[in-house]
Amino acid sequence: MTTSAPLLAGIEAGGTKFLCAVGTGPDDLRAQARIPTTTPDRTLAEVRAFLDGARAAHGPFAALGVACFGPVDLDRASPTWGRILATPKPGWSGVDVAGALGAAAGVPVAFDTDVDGAAVAEGRWGAGRGLDPFVYLTVGTGIGGGAVVHGRPLHGLGHPEMGHLPVPHDRVADPFPGCCPYHGDCLEGLASGTAIAARWGRPAPELLDRPEVWDLEAAYLGAAVASIVWTLSPRRVIVGGGVGGVPGLLERVRAQVSARLGGYLAQPAVSGDLRDFVVAPALGERAGVLGALALAADLAGRA
């Protein structure tokens, strides 16, 4: 299906893969590609080749949206806007992702984090539709979070770093020190896929039959979600990512959140089993790249 809406390009720049799309939205994707994240030069060259081919096949783009792994500089007044900042991903610190891809596309660039992109997409087409504010938390190799307030991702000093929230850590019950290179036992250091593999000696997909793994994981995620609720008062928390999608984990997280809220909030959304409050993404793996298209659409609409 084609529409009269302007043609857009979107790139989800992830730590393991770049997802690329050209179209106008989830029901109108005219070109797509999945490119492994290797070195910056090779990866960005492959993305540029995709953009060149899509433009030749489908016509010019009105704007490009990039939803990128971070941390990134989102301050357009900064000389390093559009760049990845200090990241543990080898070779990617300081890379000018927005500049390189914007030059290739030849159009204005909207640039945000990958989790903010996913949040925007879920707000427009998925599990956050009609809700304001809401939070998207992704739990995978790392942990990140985005808050959508008045229809836009929340920015301030930079972008939210919900993965680095401090969470209660009982070192007797869980002697694992944490694996965050900056904070040790922050949320990411204790509950990311990286932390799970380091603590238990096997990656998360090989631990699905170990309830103690997921009880502990839910305790950390539940503590973090409760802190987010107290701080931002979202109408819904969407939990995505490879670890976030482990069968049965969300039910455990809901129970932990409910226990930590302690009945203090009277709103119906956080009463009962929280089935409609802590939810899975509606867009699945497409959320990030669709979010990049949504960012591009917003930029094109403001131009």
N, C-alpha and C positions, 0 to 999 in steps of 0.2 A: 504493500500500500504506500502511495506517495501522497504528500500533502502540499499545501501552498506555503507552509511555514519555511523560513529560511534554512538552508542546509548548514549543518553544524558538524564540527569534528570534536571528538572527545577522547582523551587519553587517561587511563588509570595507570599511573606509574607506580608499580608495586615493587617490593624488594625481591620478589621471585619472578614476576612477569609483568609485562606491559600489555594491557588490554586496550585495543584501539577500535574506534567505531566512527562511522560517518552516517548521519541521518538527522532526524528531528525528534526522536523519542523512542520509547520501548517498542512501539508498534510500527516503526518506520526506520529500520537500520539497513542501510544500503551497502555497507562494506564493513567488515570486521576482521580483526587479526589478533593473534596472541603471540607475543614476542618474549622469549626468555630474557630475564635481566642478567646480563653478563657485565662486560665493561661499559663505561659510559659511551665511549666512541662507537663501539659496535652496536649497542642497543639503540642509541639515538639515531644512528644511520639507518637502521632497519625501520624505525618509526617514521623517519623522513621519507623513506622509500614508500611506505604504506600511504602516507599523506599525498605524495606525488601521484601515485597510482589511482587513489580514490578521487582526487581532484580531476585527473584526466578522464576518468570514467563517468563521474557524476556531476561535474561542474564545480565552481568555486564555493568556498565556505564563507559564511558570514562572520564566524568567530570560532576560536578554539578554546576548549576547556581542558585544563590539566589538573587532575586530582592525584597528588604525589605523596609517596612515603616521606616521612620526615625524620627529624624536624626540618622545617622549611621557614624561609623568611617571607611573610605575607604583607609586609609594610611597603606599599608602593613608593613611598618617599625614601626608602632605604636603597643604598647602592647595591645591596645584595638581594633585592627583591627577586623572587622567582628561583632562588638557589636553594639547594639542599645544604643545611648547616652541618654541624659535626654529627656524623652518623657512624655507627659501627659497620655499615655496609662498605666493604673495602673498595676504595677508589672513587666513591660517590660524594664525599664531603666537598662542598664548594661548587658542585656542578650546577651550571646555569641551565636548568631544565626548561624553564619558561622561555628564556631567551633563544635557546637553540631551536625549540619546536615552533615558537612564534615566527622566527625567521623563515623556517621551512614552510609554514602554512601561509605566511604573508598576510595574516589577519590579526586583529586584536586578540589578546590571550587573557582568559580568566584563570587564576592559579589559586589552588587551595590544597589542603591535605586530602589524602585518600579517604580518611574516615569522615571528614566534612563532606566530601563529595557523595559518599554513600548515604550520609544523613540527608542531604538535600534531595537525593533521588527518592529515598523512602518517604520524605515529606510530600513530594510531588505526586508520586505514583504508587506508593507502597504503604507500609505499616504505620507511617507517621502522618498520613494524609488527613487533613482537617484538624490536626492537633498542634497546639502552640502553648508553651514550648515542649520539645521532646528531646531525648538524648539517644544517640546511637553509640554503642560500645562494641568494639571489635576485639575479639580474643583469639589470637592466632600465635604466630611466632613471637610477636610482641603484643602489646595491648594499647589501644588508643580510643579516644572518645571525642565525639563532636556533639555540640548542643545547637539546635536550631531555635532561634528566638525571633519572633516577628517575621518568620519565613526566611531568615538568613542565618548562616553559620555564625556563631558567636566568636568574635575576635577581641583581643585587648592588647596586652603586652605582646602577644603572639597568638598562637592557637592554643586551645585547652590541651593539657597534658594529663588526662585522666589516668593513663597508665602508670603515672608516678605518684598517685595518691598513696599516702601511708595507710596501711591496714593493720589491725591487731595481729601480732605474730607471737604465738605461744611456742617458745623455743624448746620446751620440754616435749610437747606433742609433735612439733615439727622442727627438728634441729637444723634443717636446711637453711643456710645463711642467706639465700637469695642470690640472684645472678645479675642484677642490674649493675652495670659498671659505675653508675653514678650514686645510687642510693642503696644498693644491696637488696634489702627486703621491702621495697615498695610493691605495689600491686603487680607490676610487670615482672619484678624480680622474683615474685613468689608464685604467680598464677599464669604466666604466659606459657605457650607451648615449649619455649626454650627452657623455662624453669621446670616444667613437668618432666622433660627428658633428662635434665641434669639431676633432679631429685630422685627419680625412680629408675634411672638407668635405661629406659626405653622410651621411644616417642609415644605421644598420646594415642595414636591409633592401635598400638599394641597393648594398651592398658584398659581397654573397654570393659573387661571382665573383672576389674579390680575396684570394688565399690569404695574402698578407702581412699583411692586416688580422687574420685569425683566428689566424695563428701568433703574432703579438704579443699578441693578446687572451688566448690560451691560456697564454702565458708568465706574464702577470700573474696570471691566475686560478690557475694551477698553483702559483705561489709562495705565494699566499694559502692555498690548500687545504693545502699542505704545512705551513705555519705552524700552521694549525688542528689538523692531525693531531698535530704535536709538542706542542701545548698542551693539547688536550682529549681526545686519544686516542679519537675517535669510532669506532663500528663501521661507520658509513656516512656519506657526504657526499652530500646530494641537492642538485642544482643546477637551479634553476628560473628563471623570468623570461623576458621576451621575447628578450633577448640570449642568455641561458643555453640557450635552445631552438634556437639556430641550427644547422642540420644540419651534422654533422661536428665541431662545437666540442668536445663532450664527449670524443671520441676524442683530440683534441689535448691537452685538459686532462689526461686520464689519463696520457698519455705524459710530460707535464711534471711531474706529481706523482710518478710513478715515478722519474724522473731525479733529482728533488730529494730524495726519500727515500733514494736511493742504496743500497738493499738493506739498510739498517740494521735495519729491522723484519722479524722472521721470521714474522709472522702470515700465514696463507694469504690473508686478505682483501686484503692489500696486496702480494701477489706476482702475477706475471704481468701481464695487461693491465688490471687494476683494474676490469674490466667490472662487477663486483658491488659495488664500493666507491664509485666516483663515478658516480652514476646520475641519471636524470631523474625528476621527480616522477611518481607514479602517478595523482594526482588532477588534474593539469593546472591550468587556470585556476580550478577550483572549490576549490582547496586553502585559500585565504584565508577564503572565506565559510563553508566547512565547518569550518574551524578556529574561527571565531567561534561556531558552534553547539556545537562540542566544549567551548569555554571556558564557554559557558552551561550545558551539561550538568554539567560539573564543579562549577560554582557551585551549581546546583540540588541536586546530590547531597550537598553539604556543608551545605545549609540545614536 
